[in-house]
């Protein structure tokens, strides 16, 4: 489950119990009650009464998808029949949103340090890459997530991306892993530096293909001349050339570092639904 840590679980429980009980109080289906009270998708970005700006969301769509997956209408009918037979069947539903990805430097800091995070990326002459991060995995699977970001942006296979964390002598300065911030902040830093390297790679590709940058098209892992797909170079070709045959006006190498200060926090959301069948004789479920 996404929900984690103290404070978040308790707050969500309180809110959802209030919503559920309010629906029961007025005799409305809890899903329909939520639907009437959700912030609507076209209201984003949404300024909350407490001053937070929710960047995006589609709460009703998430709830409807969960209802569809579990067969909500069918379960409701089954629930009523089960109760007539003396069985206790119930449906539990909870929707949530949470503020994560702390946090933009204008408003958040730790002892004056802005809450940016960092990524250093180098593509070797072999076309393989090493990514160094300012955050540290605690079991979240950073090695997979961040390698996939590089793969998405540069077309280098994720298996060819080595991820290095937790060595402050060799990794860029960062603010660490907490508050669900690693991917929104360090992941964004990774994407930004990968795009900067792709921009440089495009200049080198134009040099290799003796073409204008404006005439080049990009697909993951390859630059090609528009209208002539056979005239192309791979990102591995470009990486090798970056160290052996760079354009005269471009610095050799294909590496860089980015410190990313997010413009806002992020607000993930979702809906959980569970079905519980309790034996009235034993209390077992």
FENZI-V828912 format. One record per run of one state. SS is the DSSP state (~ for helix, > for strand, _ for the rest). FROM is the first residue (numbers start at 0). TO is the last residue. Records with the same first field share a line. If there is no record, write none. Layout:
BEGIN
SS = FROM-TO ; FROM-TO
END
This chain:
BEGIN
_ = 0-6 ; 26-28 ; 37-39 ; 43-44 ; 47-51 ; 54-57 ; 70-70 ; 84-86 ; 97-98 ; 100-107 ; 110-111 ; 114-115 ; 123-127 ; 133-140 ; 154-156 ; 164-180 ; 209-211 ; 219-220 ; 225-226 ; 244-253 ; 260-264 ; 266-267 ; 278-284
~ = 7-25 ; 29-36 ; 40-42 ; 58-69 ; 71-83 ; 141-153 ; 157-159 ; 181-208 ; 212-214 ; 234-243
> = 45-46 ; 52-53 ; 87-96 ; 99-99 ; 108-109 ; 112-113 ; 116-122 ; 128-132 ; 160-163 ; 215-218 ; 221-224 ; 227-233 ; 254-259 ; 265-265 ; 268-277
END
